[in-house]
Amino acid sequence: MPSDTAASPSGPAPLATTSVGLSTNIRFHEGAFTRQEREALLGRKGLTIWFTGLSASGKSTIATALEQHLVNNGISAYRLDGDNIRFGLNKNLGFSDADRTENIRRIGEVAKLFADSATVAITSFISPFRADRASARALHAEAGIPFIEVFADLPLSVAEKRDPKGLYAKAHAGIIKDFTGISSPYEAPESPEIHIRTDELSVEDSVSRIVEYLIRNSLILFPQASVAGVKRSAAHLESGETATK
């Protein structure tokens, strides 16, 4: 990065600044703690769990149940939902390929900030393009933050039958343009950390599989609970036998 430091005619030299993108004369201010020190003091780890999948694949339902289970068991977690984010932070973005890429870029940055604060960031976004998900992963890798990709997988035909918001019907009718899976591509993950067939597993079982992975890889430690608690956390979110949103 180019330095914007200029010599001062008198007094101490000014702090060095730099330029990033369109932002000029900026300087990164280090905090009082490193991420590792914060995690040690708080007794927990920060990471990002990144749900990806078609609309109606069950991402939001499972992410909500996972967040509830973690928080109920004393683990700081926060869910970033694809629809919710467009009510505020990303309300100026549409659904063109360029806007989808910017949508995921912003969320990758936000998720990294949450994870850096020793929180489990749970993102639930279609995030259809592999390159965009790879960029989010690389951003976390550069900071040394775990990035767990969860592929909420099901056949397109099943997603179309669920269609809780009527979006597939609108896409087929030409009312919605650039709709993932119909008129815009979805590039499925090639090697996600966790692959869940949401047309075959219940919400409870899906959350259990994720929690088991996190425990097995020493990413979370429940203070006074176990995977058995998933049943109580997911019960009220269960809709039939599979996730539907």
C-alpha positions as CSV (number, residue, x, y, z in Angstrom):
1,M,0.0,0.0,0.0
2,P,1.4,3.5,-0.8
3,S,2.2,5.6,2.2
4,D,0.7,9.1,2.4
5,T,3.2,10.4,5.0
6,A,4.4,13.9,4.4
7,A,7.2,15.8,6.1
8,S,6.2,18.3,8.8
9,P,7.9,21.7,8.8
10,S,8.0,21.6,12.6
11,G,7.2,19.3,15.5
12,P,7.0,15.5,15.3
13,A,6.4,13.7,12.0
14,P,2.8,12.9,11.3
15,L,1.6,9.3,11.6
16,A,1.9,7.3,8.3
17,T,-1.4,6.9,6.5
18,T,-2.3,4.9,3.4
19,S,-4.9,4.4,0.7
20,V,-7.2,1.4,0.3
21,G,-9.6,1.4,-2.7
22,L,-11.2,4.8,-2.8
23,S,-10.4,5.6,0.9
24,T,-7.4,7.8,1.4
25,N,-5.4,9.1,4.3
26,I,-6.4,6.3,6.6
27,R,-4.5,4.4,9.3
28,F,-5.3,1.1,11.0
29,H,-5.6,1.6,14.7
30,E,-4.5,-1.5,16.7
31,G,-6.6,-2.4,19.7
32,A,-5.4,-3.2,23.2
33,F,-5.7,-7.0,22.6
34,T,-4.8,-9.4,19.9
35,R,-7.5,-11.8,18.8
36,Q,-5.7,-14.6,20.6
37,E,-5.5,-12.6,23.9
38,R,-9.2,-11.7,23.6
39,E,-10.2,-15.3,23.1
40,A,-8.0,-16.4,26.1
41,L,-9.5,-13.8,28.4
42,L,-13.1,-14.5,27.3
43,G,-12.6,-18.3,27.2
44,R,-14.0,-18.8,23.8
45,K,-13.0,-18.9,20.1
46,G,-14.3,-16.8,17.3
47,L,-15.1,-18.3,13.9
48,T,-17.5,-18.0,11.0
49,I,-20.0,-20.7,9.9
50,W,-21.0,-19.9,6.3
51,F,-24.3,-21.4,5.1
52,T,-24.7,-21.6,1.4
53,G,-27.5,-23.2,-0.7
54,L,-30.4,-22.5,-3.0
55,S,-33.4,-20.5,-1.8
56,A,-35.7,-22.7,0.3
57,S,-32.8,-25.1,1.0
58,G,-33.2,-24.7,4.8
59,K,-30.3,-22.4,5.4
60,S,-32.1,-19.8,7.5
61,T,-34.0,-22.4,9.6
62,I,-31.0,-24.4,10.5
63,A,-28.9,-21.2,11.1
64,T,-31.5,-19.9,13.5
65,A,-31.7,-23.2,15.4
66,L,-27.9,-23.4,15.5
67,E,-27.6,-19.8,16.9
68,Q,-30.2,-20.6,19.5
69,H,-28.5,-23.8,20.6
70,L,-25.1,-22.1,20.9
71,V,-26.4,-19.1,22.8
72,N,-28.5,-21.3,25.1
73,N,-25.4,-23.1,26.0
74,G,-23.3,-20.0,26.9
75,I,-21.5,-19.5,23.5
76,S,-21.6,-16.1,22.0
77,A,-23.1,-16.4,18.5
78,Y,-24.8,-14.0,16.1
79,R,-26.7,-14.8,12.9
80,L,-26.3,-12.7,9.7
81,D,-29.3,-13.5,7.5
82,G,-29.4,-12.8,3.7
83,D,-32.8,-11.2,3.8
84,N,-32.3,-9.3,7.0
85,I,-29.0,-7.7,5.8
86,R,-30.9,-6.2,2.8
87,F,-33.1,-4.2,5.2
88,G,-30.1,-2.1,6.2
89,L,-26.5,-2.6,5.3
90,N,-27.1,-3.9,1.8
91,K,-30.4,-2.3,1.0
92,N,-28.7,-0.4,-1.9
93,L,-27.8,-3.6,-3.7
94,G,-29.9,-5.5,-6.2
95,F,-29.4,-9.0,-7.6
96,S,-27.1,-8.5,-10.6
97,D,-23.9,-10.5,-10.6
98,A,-22.0,-7.5,-9.6
99,D,-24.3,-6.7,-6.7
100,R,-24.3,-10.3,-5.5
101,T,-20.5,-10.2,-5.4
102,E,-20.6,-6.9,-3.4
103,N,-23.2,-8.4,-1.1
104,I,-21.0,-11.3,-0.2
105,R,-17.9,-9.1,0.0
106,R,-19.5,-6.9,2.7
107,I,-20.8,-9.9,4.6
108,G,-17.4,-11.6,4.5
109,E,-15.9,-8.5,6.1
110,V,-18.7,-8.2,8.7
111,A,-18.5,-11.9,9.6
112,K,-14.8,-11.5,10.1
113,L,-15.3,-8.6,12.5
114,F,-17.8,-10.7,14.6
115,A,-15.4,-13.7,14.6
116,D,-12.5,-11.4,15.5
117,S,-14.5,-10.4,18.6
118,A,-14.5,-14.0,19.8
119,T,-18.1,-14.6,18.6
120,V,-19.4,-17.4,16.4
121,A,-20.6,-15.6,13.3
122,I,-23.3,-17.6,11.4
123,T,-24.0,-16.4,7.9
124,S,-27.0,-17.6,5.9
125,F,-26.7,-16.4,2.3
126,I,-27.3,-18.1,-1.1
127,S,-23.8,-16.8,-2.1
128,P,-24.1,-18.5,-5.5
129,F,-20.6,-18.0,-6.8
130,R,-17.6,-20.1,-5.8
131,A,-15.2,-17.2,-6.3
132,D,-17.1,-15.0,-3.9
133,R,-17.2,-17.7,-1.2
134,A,-13.5,-18.3,-1.8
135,S,-12.8,-14.6,-1.3
136,A,-14.6,-14.7,2.0
137,R,-12.7,-17.8,3.0
138,A,-9.4,-16.1,2.1
139,L,-10.2,-13.0,4.1
140,H,-10.6,-15.2,7.2
141,A,-7.6,-17.3,6.4
142,E,-5.4,-14.2,6.2
143,A,-6.6,-13.2,9.7
144,G,-6.2,-16.7,11.0
145,I,-9.9,-17.1,11.7
146,P,-11.6,-20.5,11.1
147,F,-14.1,-20.5,8.2
148,I,-16.6,-23.4,8.1
149,E,-18.6,-23.7,4.9
150,V,-21.9,-25.5,5.3
151,F,-23.6,-26.6,2.1
152,A,-27.4,-26.8,2.6
153,D,-28.0,-29.2,-0.3
154,L,-31.2,-30.4,-1.9
155,P,-32.5,-31.1,-5.4
156,L,-33.8,-28.0,-7.2
157,S,-37.1,-29.7,-7.7
158,V,-37.6,-30.0,-3.9
159,A,-36.7,-26.4,-3.4
160,E,-39.3,-25.4,-6.1
161,K,-42.0,-27.5,-4.3
162,R,-41.2,-25.9,-1.0
163,D,-41.1,-22.3,-2.3
164,P,-42.3,-20.7,1.0
165,K,-42.1,-17.1,-0.4
166,G,-43.4,-18.0,-3.9
167,L,-40.2,-16.9,-5.5
168,Y,-39.6,-19.8,-7.8
169,A,-43.1,-19.4,-9.2
170,K,-42.4,-15.7,-9.8
171,A,-39.1,-16.6,-11.4
172,H,-40.7,-19.1,-13.8
173,A,-43.3,-16.5,-14.7
174,G,-40.6,-14.0,-15.5
175,I,-41.6,-11.6,-12.7
176,I,-38.2,-12.0,-10.9
177,K,-35.1,-11.7,-13.1
178,D,-31.7,-13.2,-12.3
179,F,-33.1,-15.8,-9.8
180,T,-30.6,-18.3,-8.6
181,G,-31.2,-21.8,-9.9
182,I,-33.6,-20.6,-12.6
183,S,-32.2,-17.7,-14.6
184,S,-28.9,-17.3,-12.6
185,P,-26.4,-20.0,-11.8
186,Y,-25.7,-21.6,-8.4
187,E,-22.2,-23.0,-8.2
188,A,-22.3,-25.7,-5.6
189,P,-19.3,-26.0,-3.1
190,E,-16.8,-28.6,-4.2
191,S,-15.3,-29.4,-0.8
192,P,-17.4,-27.8,2.0
193,E,-16.4,-28.6,5.6
194,I,-20.0,-29.8,6.2
195,H,-22.4,-31.1,3.6
196,I,-26.1,-31.5,4.7
197,R,-28.9,-32.9,2.6
198,T,-31.7,-30.8,4.0
199,D,-34.4,-32.9,2.2
200,E,-33.2,-35.9,4.2
201,L,-32.2,-34.5,7.6
202,S,-34.4,-32.8,10.1
203,V,-33.4,-29.4,11.6
204,E,-32.4,-31.1,14.8
205,D,-30.2,-33.6,13.0
206,S,-28.6,-30.9,10.9
207,V,-27.7,-28.8,13.9
208,S,-26.4,-31.9,15.7
209,R,-24.1,-32.7,12.7
210,I,-22.7,-29.1,12.8
211,V,-22.2,-29.1,16.5
212,E,-20.5,-32.4,16.5
213,Y,-18.1,-31.1,13.8
214,L,-17.3,-28.0,15.9
215,I,-16.7,-30.0,19.0
216,R,-14.6,-32.6,17.2
217,N,-12.4,-29.9,15.8
218,S,-12.1,-28.1,19.1
219,L,-13.8,-25.0,17.8
220,I,-16.4,-24.8,20.6
221,L,-16.6,-26.0,24.1
222,F,-20.0,-26.2,25.9
223,P,-19.7,-25.0,29.5
224,Q,-22.4,-27.4,30.9
225,A,-24.1,-29.0,27.9
226,S,-23.7,-31.5,25.2
227,V,-25.0,-32.2,21.7
228,A,-28.1,-33.7,23.4
229,G,-29.3,-30.2,24.0
230,V,-29.9,-29.7,20.3
231,K,-33.3,-31.4,20.6
232,R,-34.6,-28.7,23.0
233,S,-33.1,-25.9,21.0
234,A,-34.4,-27.0,17.6
235,A,-37.8,-28.4,18.6
236,H,-39.9,-25.3,18.1
237,L,-38.2,-24.5,14.8
238,E,-38.9,-27.9,13.3
239,S,-41.3,-27.8,10.4
240,G,-42.4,-31.2,9.5
241,E,-39.4,-33.5,9.1
242,T,-37.0,-31.2,7.1
243,A,-35.9,-27.6,7.0
244,T,-38.0,-25.6,4.7
245,K,-36.6,-22.1,4.5
